[in-house]
Amino acid sequence: MSTRKLRSHSSRPIRKNGPKPPKKRSSNVKSTKTDADILSPTAMENLYYIAHNAADCLKFRGFGWPRSNKKKKK
């Protein structure tokens, strides 16, 4: 007898390195993404707890300094 493992008949065949088929989405699925107000009281309270100064505040809101993380060459 061989020591080969047998798969059940209900399992799908194993695919190797083949392209995966795209997942189908239902046409009636609505996007849950809403526009966030970054100046709302809740957003400002969250910012109060995570930002340590004005520069951090602007950085978290997407208004960071250009080339701020590059080091100067000697």
N, CA, C and O atoms as CSV, one atom per row, in Angstrom:
chain,resi,resn,atom,element,x,y,z
A,1,MET,N,N,0.828,-1.194,0.000
A,1,MET,CA,C,0.000,0.000,0.000
A,1,MET,C,C,0.865,1.248,0.000
A,1,MET,O,O,1.977,1.249,0.528
A,2,SER,N,N,0.345,2.305,-0.595
A,2,SER,CA,C,1.099,3.553,-0.622
A,2,SER,C,C,0.705,4.407,0.583
A,2,SER,O,O,-0.366,4.221,1.160
A,3,THR,N,N,1.570,5.335,0.952
A,3,THR,CA,C,1.319,6.199,2.105
A,3,THR,C,C,0.791,7.556,1.672
A,3,THR,O,O,0.888,8.531,2.418
A,4,ARG,N,N,0.236,7.623,0.478
A,4,ARG,CA,C,-0.270,8.869,-0.071
A,4,ARG,C,C,-1.578,9.247,0.621
A,4,ARG,O,O,-2.430,8.391,0.862
A,5,LYS,N,N,-1.734,10.561,0.944
A,5,LYS,CA,C,-2.954,11.024,1.587
A,5,LYS,C,C,-4.034,11.213,0.537
A,5,LYS,O,O,-3.768,11.714,-0.556
A,6,LEU,N,N,-5.228,10.819,0.866
A,6,LEU,CA,C,-6.349,10.970,-0.041
A,6,LEU,C,C,-7.182,12.174,0.387
A,6,LEU,O,O,-7.409,12.396,1.576
A,7,ARG,N,N,-7.634,12.950,-0.601
A,7,ARG,CA,C,-8.503,14.079,-0.314
A,7,ARG,C,C,-9.938,13.648,-0.471
A,7,ARG,O,O,-10.243,12.726,-1.228
A,8,SER,N,N,-10.812,14.312,0.241
A,8,SER,CA,C,-12.226,13.999,0.085
A,8,SER,C,C,-12.703,14.511,-1.264
A,8,SER,O,O,-12.067,15.380,-1.861
A,9,HIS,N,N,-13.794,13.991,-1.735
A,9,HIS,CA,C,-14.322,14.363,-3.044
A,9,HIS,C,C,-14.902,15.768,-3.050
A,9,HIS,O,O,-15.041,16.372,-4.113
A,10,SER,N,N,-15.244,16.301,-1.874
A,10,SER,CA,C,-15.873,17.622,-1.817
A,10,SER,C,C,-14.854,18.760,-1.865
A,10,SER,O,O,-15.236,19.914,-2.061
A,11,SER,N,N,-13.585,18.462,-1.692
A,11,SER,CA,C,-12.588,19.530,-1.707
A,11,SER,C,C,-12.276,19.945,-3.130
A,11,SER,O,O,-12.372,19.151,-4.067
A,12,ARG,N,N,-11.896,21.220,-3.272
A,12,ARG,CA,C,-11.548,21.747,-4.585
A,12,ARG,C,C,-10.138,21.313,-4.955
A,12,ARG,O,O,-9.318,21.063,-4.072
A,13,PRO,N,N,-9.847,21.221,-6.239
A,13,PRO,CA,C,-8.479,20.858,-6.638
A,13,PRO,C,C,-7.501,21.970,-6.270
A,13,PRO,O,O,-7.878,23.141,-6.222
A,14,ILE,N,N,-6.276,21.614,-6.016
A,14,ILE,CA,C,-5.238,22.571,-5.635
A,14,ILE,C,C,-4.700,23.231,-6.884
A,14,ILE,O,O,-4.338,22.553,-7.846
A,15,ARG,N,N,-4.645,24.578,-6.872
A,15,ARG,CA,C,-4.084,25.321,-8.000
A,15,ARG,C,C,-2.699,25.787,-7.615
A,15,ARG,O,O,-2.489,26.254,-6.495
A,16,LYS,N,N,-1.767,25.667,-8.514
A,16,LYS,CA,C,-0.394,26.084,-8.241
A,16,LYS,C,C,-0.017,27.239,-9.149
A,16,LYS,O,O,-0.072,27.116,-10.373
A,17,ASN,N,N,0.372,28.377,-8.546
A,17,ASN,CA,C,0.934,29.531,-9.236
A,17,ASN,C,C,0.065,30.068,-10.372
A,17,ASN,O,O,0.580,30.754,-11.254
A,18,GLY,N,N,-1.201,29.784,-10.376
A,18,GLY,CA,C,-2.081,30.301,-11.411
A,18,GLY,C,C,-2.681,31.621,-10.967
A,18,GLY,O,O,-2.721,31.907,-9.770
A,19,PRO,N,N,-3.150,32.432,-11.908
A,19,PRO,CA,C,-3.767,33.706,-11.529
A,19,PRO,C,C,-5.076,33.462,-10.789
A,19,PRO,O,O,-5.852,32.574,-11.142
A,20,LYS,N,N,-5.302,34.256,-9.772
A,20,LYS,CA,C,-6.521,34.115,-8.987
A,20,LYS,C,C,-7.660,34.834,-9.695
A,20,LYS,O,O,-7.461,35.926,-10.226
A,21,PRO,N,N,-8.832,34.251,-9.711
A,21,PRO,CA,C,-9.959,34.935,-10.344
A,21,PRO,C,C,-10.384,36.125,-9.489
A,21,PRO,O,O,-10.326,36.053,-8.262
A,22,PRO,N,N,-10.809,37.217,-10.119
A,22,PRO,CA,C,-11.212,38.386,-9.334
A,22,PRO,C,C,-12.496,38.094,-8.555
A,22,PRO,O,O,-13.378,37.376,-9.026
A,23,LYS,N,N,-12.577,38.663,-7.366
A,23,LYS,CA,C,-13.767,38.477,-6.543
A,23,LYS,C,C,-14.880,39.361,-7.073
A,23,LYS,O,O,-14.660,40.526,-7.407
A,24,LYS,N,N,-16.056,38.806,-7.147
A,24,LYS,CA,C,-17.191,39.559,-7.648
A,24,LYS,C,C,-17.843,40.308,-6.501
A,24,LYS,O,O,-17.999,39.769,-5.406
A,25,ARG,N,N,-18.227,41.562,-6.758
A,25,ARG,CA,C,-18.907,42.375,-5.758
A,25,ARG,C,C,-20.351,42.535,-6.179
A,25,ARG,O,O,-20.673,42.605,-7.365
A,26,SER,N,N,-21.181,42.589,-5.216
A,26,SER,CA,C,-22.585,42.815,-5.493
A,26,SER,C,C,-22.782,44.242,-5.992
A,26,SER,O,O,-22.127,45.168,-5.515
A,27,SER,N,N,-23.671,44.414,-6.937
A,27,SER,CA,C,-23.873,45.748,-7.509
A,27,SER,C,C,-24.616,46.675,-6.564
A,27,SER,O,O,-24.601,47.890,-6.757
A,28,ASN,N,N,-25.265,46.127,-5.546
A,28,ASN,CA,C,-26.019,46.979,-4.638
A,28,ASN,C,C,-25.263,47.300,-3.350
A,28,ASN,O,O,-25.852,47.841,-2.414
A,29,VAL,N,N,-23.971,46.979,-3.284
A,29,VAL,CA,C,-23.166,47.294,-2.111
A,29,VAL,C,C,-22.834,48.782,-2.136
A,29,VAL,O,O,-22.308,49.294,-3.124
A,30,LYS,N,N,-23.147,49.468,-1.043
A,30,LYS,CA,C,-22.868,50.898,-0.954
A,30,LYS,C,C,-21.564,51.120,-0.209
A,30,LYS,O,O,-21.218,50.361,0.697
A,31,SER,N,N,-20.854,52.148,-0.590
A,31,SER,CA,C,-19.607,52.488,0.077
A,31,SER,C,C,-19.918,53.087,1.443
A,31,SER,O,O,-20.806,53.930,1.566
A,32,THR,N,N,-19.192,52.653,2.467
A,32,THR,CA,C,-19.408,53.165,3.810
A,32,THR,C,C,-18.491,54.335,4.118
A,32,THR,O,O,-18.530,54.876,5.223
A,33,LYS,N,N,-17.663,54.734,3.153
A,33,LYS,CA,C,-16.729,55.823,3.368
A,33,LYS,C,C,-17.471,57.157,3.308
A,33,LYS,O,O,-18.179,57.441,2.342
A,34,THR,N,N,-17.302,57.959,4.337
A,34,THR,CA,C,-17.946,59.263,4.373
A,34,THR,C,C,-16.879,60.336,4.498
A,34,THR,O,O,-15.757,60.063,4.925
A,35,ASP,N,N,-17.232,61.546,4.127
A,35,ASP,CA,C,-16.299,62.655,4.267
A,35,ASP,C,C,-16.188,63.023,5.747
A,35,ASP,O,O,-17.188,63.297,6.411
A,36,ALA,N,N,-14.963,63.023,6.241
A,36,ALA,CA,C,-14.729,63.339,7.644
A,36,ALA,C,C,-14.402,64.822,7.779
A,36,ALA,O,O,-13.643,65.375,6.982
A,37,ASP,N,N,-14.970,65.447,8.775
A,37,ASP,CA,C,-14.687,66.844,9.070
A,37,ASP,C,C,-13.531,66.888,10.058
A,37,ASP,O,O,-13.688,66.491,11.212
A,38,ILE,N,N,-12.360,67.370,9.614
A,38,ILE,CA,C,-11.184,67.355,10.483
A,38,ILE,C,C,-11.246,68.448,11.537
A,38,ILE,O,O,-10.392,68.495,12.422
A,39,LEU,N,N,-12.238,69.326,11.461
A,39,LEU,CA,C,-12.386,70.376,12.472
A,39,LEU,C,C,-13.564,70.121,13.402
A,39,LEU,O,O,-13.944,71.000,14.176
A,40,SER,N,N,-14.147,68.928,13.332
A,40,SER,CA,C,-15.266,68.612,14.220
A,40,SER,C,C,-14.757,68.496,15.656
A,40,SER,O,O,-13.573,68.238,15.873
A,41,PRO,N,N,-15.629,68.681,16.622
A,41,PRO,CA,C,-15.192,68.580,18.029
A,41,PRO,C,C,-14.557,67.225,18.364
A,41,PRO,O,O,-13.584,67.169,19.117
A,42,THR,N,N,-15.088,66.160,17.824
A,42,THR,CA,C,-14.516,64.833,18.097
A,42,THR,C,C,-13.121,64.711,17.507
A,42,THR,O,O,-12.214,64.192,18.157
A,43,ALA,N,N,-12.943,65.189,16.275
A,43,ALA,CA,C,-11.630,65.127,15.631
A,43,ALA,C,C,-10.631,66.001,16.375
A,43,ALA,O,O,-9.471,65.617,16.525
A,44,MET,N,N,-11.054,67.153,16.836
A,44,MET,CA,C,-10.142,68.037,17.577
A,44,MET,C,C,-9.738,67.421,18.917
A,44,MET,O,O,-8.600,67.583,19.358
A,45,GLU,N,N,-10.664,66.719,19.560
A,45,GLU,CA,C,-10.336,66.057,20.823
A,45,GLU,C,C,-9.311,64.943,20.591
A,45,GLU,O,O,-8.372,64.793,21.372
A,46,ASN,N,N,-9.486,64.173,19.534
A,46,ASN,CA,C,-8.508,63.134,19.205
A,46,ASN,C,C,-7.146,63.749,18.903
A,46,ASN,O,O,-6.119,63.224,19.335
A,47,LEU,N,N,-7.131,64.844,18.173
A,47,LEU,CA,C,-5.884,65.522,17.834
A,47,LEU,C,C,-5.187,66.040,19.093
A,47,LEU,O,O,-3.960,66.003,19.188
A,48,TYR,N,N,-5.963,66.516,20.044
A,48,TYR,CA,C,-5.421,67.015,21.310
A,48,TYR,C,C,-4.607,65.926,22.012
A,48,TYR,O,O,-3.569,66.212,22.609
A,49,TYR,N,N,-5.079,64.676,21.939
A,49,TYR,CA,C,-4.409,63.593,22.639
A,49,TYR,C,C,-3.224,63.005,21.867
A,49,TYR,O,O,-2.349,62.394,22.480
A,50,ILE,N,N,-3.169,63.170,20.543
A,50,ILE,CA,C,-2.082,62.547,19.791
A,50,ILE,C,C,-0.993,63.523,19.366
A,50,ILE,O,O,0.146,63.106,19.156
A,51,ALA,N,N,-1.306,64.809,19.235
A,51,ALA,CA,C,-0.314,65.784,18.770
A,51,ALA,C,C,0.362,66.440,19.971
A,51,ALA,O,O,-0.294,66.782,20.955
A,52,HIS,N,N,1.675,66.610,19.880
A,52,HIS,CA,C,2.426,67.197,20.984
A,52,HIS,C,C,2.702,68.681,20.784
A,52,HIS,O,O,3.010,69.385,21.746
A,53,ASN,N,N,2.595,69.167,19.548
A,53,ASN,CA,C,2.802,70.585,19.280
A,53,ASN,C,C,2.109,70.945,17.967
A,53,ASN,O,O,1.479,70.095,17.337
A,54,ALA,N,N,2.227,72.196,17.563
A,54,ALA,CA,C,1.531,72.655,16.350
A,54,ALA,C,C,2.041,71.958,15.102
A,54,ALA,O,O,1.260,71.671,14.195
A,55,ALA,N,N,3.347,71.678,15.039
A,55,ALA,CA,C,3.906,71.004,13.874
A,55,ALA,C,C,3.336,69.587,13.750
A,55,ALA,O,O,3.023,69.141,12.646
A,56,ASP,N,N,3.201,68.878,14.877
A,56,ASP,CA,C,2.590,67.554,14.859
A,56,ASP,C,C,1.139,67.633,14.406
A,56,ASP,O,O,0.670,66.789,13.643
A,57,CYS,N,N,0.444,68.637,14.874
A,57,CYS,CA,C,-0.956,68.832,14.503
A,57,CYS,C,C,-1.092,68.954,12.986
A,57,CYS,O,O,-1.933,68.295,12.374
A,58,LEU,N,N,-0.261,69.798,12.393
A,58,LEU,CA,C,-0.321,69.990,10.945
A,58,LEU,C,C,0.101,68.731,10.194
A,58,LEU,O,O,-0.471,68.404,9.155
A,59,LYS,N,N,1.096,68.031,10.716
A,59,LYS,CA,C,1.568,66.806,10.079
A,59,LYS,C,C,0.470,65.742,10.063
A,59,LYS,O,O,0.273,65.075,9.047
A,60,PHE,N,N,-0.245,65.579,11.176
A,60,PHE,CA,C,-1.324,64.599,11.248
A,60,PHE,C,C,-2.480,64.961,10.333
A,60,PHE,O,O,-3.211,64.078,9.885
A,61,ARG,N,N,-2.656,66.222,10.053
A,61,ARG,CA,C,-3.741,66.668,9.173
A,61,ARG,C,C,-3.323,66.692,7.703
A,61,ARG,O,O,-4.133,67.026,6.838
A,62,GLY,N,N,-2.077,66.344,7.415
A,62,GLY,CA,C,-1.623,66.257,6.032
A,62,GLY,C,C,-0.947,67.508,5.515
A,62,GLY,O,O,-0.777,67.658,4.305
A,63,PHE,N,N,-0.556,68.411,6.401
A,63,PHE,CA,C,0.101,69.652,5.996
A,63,PHE,C,C,1.518,69.721,6.542
A,63,PHE,O,O,1.909,70.731,7.128
A,64,GLY,N,N,2.296,68.650,6.356
A,64,GLY,CA,C,3.657,68.621,6.866
A,64,GLY,C,C,4.590,69.486,6.049
A,64,GLY,O,O,4.259,69.903,4.939
A,65,TRP,N,N,5.764,69.755,6.608
A,65,TRP,CA,C,6.764,70.547,5.915
A,65,TRP,C,C,7.364,69.731,4.784
A,65,TRP,O,O,7.625,68.541,4.961
A,66,PRO,N,N,7.592,70.347,3.612
A,66,PRO,CA,C,8.233,69.601,2.531
A,66,PRO,C,C,9.693,69.311,2.873
A,66,PRO,O,O,10.383,70.157,3.442
A,67,ARG,N,N,10.147,68.138,2.531
A,67,ARG,CA,C,11.521,67.682,2.771
A,67,ARG,C,C,11.933,67.789,4.238
A,67,ARG,O,O,13.098,68.056,4.530
A,68,SER,N,N,11.002,67.588,5.157
A,68,SER,CA,C,11.327,67.730,6.572
A,68,SER,C,C,12.079,66.525,7.128
A,68,SER,O,O,12.787,66.648,8.128
A,69,ASN,N,N,11.937,65.369,6.498
A,69,ASN,CA,C,12.593,64.189,7.048
A,69,ASN,C,C,13.943,63.903,6.407
A,69,ASN,O,O,14.569,62.897,6.739
A,70,LYS,N,N,14.403,64.741,5.515
A,70,LYS,CA,C,15.717,64.546,4.905
A,70,LYS,C,C,16.794,65.185,5.766
A,70,LYS,O,O,16.616,66.288,6.283
A,71,LYS,N,N,17.906,64.491,5.914
A,71,LYS,CA,C,19.010,65.011,6.714
A,71,LYS,C,C,19.916,65.875,5.843
A,71,LYS,O,O,20.028,65.668,4.634
A,72,LYS,N,N,20.557,66.846,6.483
A,72,LYS,CA,C,21.496,67.716,5.754
A,72,LYS,C,C,22.793,66.955,5.528
A,72,LYS,O,O,23.231,66.178,6.376
A,73,LYS,N,N,23.398,67.192,4.374
A,73,LYS,CA,C,24.684,66.571,4.058
A,73,LYS,C,C,25.810,67.433,4.590
A,73,LYS,O,O,25.722,68.661,4.567
A,74,LYS,N,N,26.854,66.806,5.064
A,74,LYS,CA,C,27.997,67.549,5.620
A,74,LYS,C,C,28.996,67.860,4.548
A,74,LYS,O,O,30.024,68.479,4.823
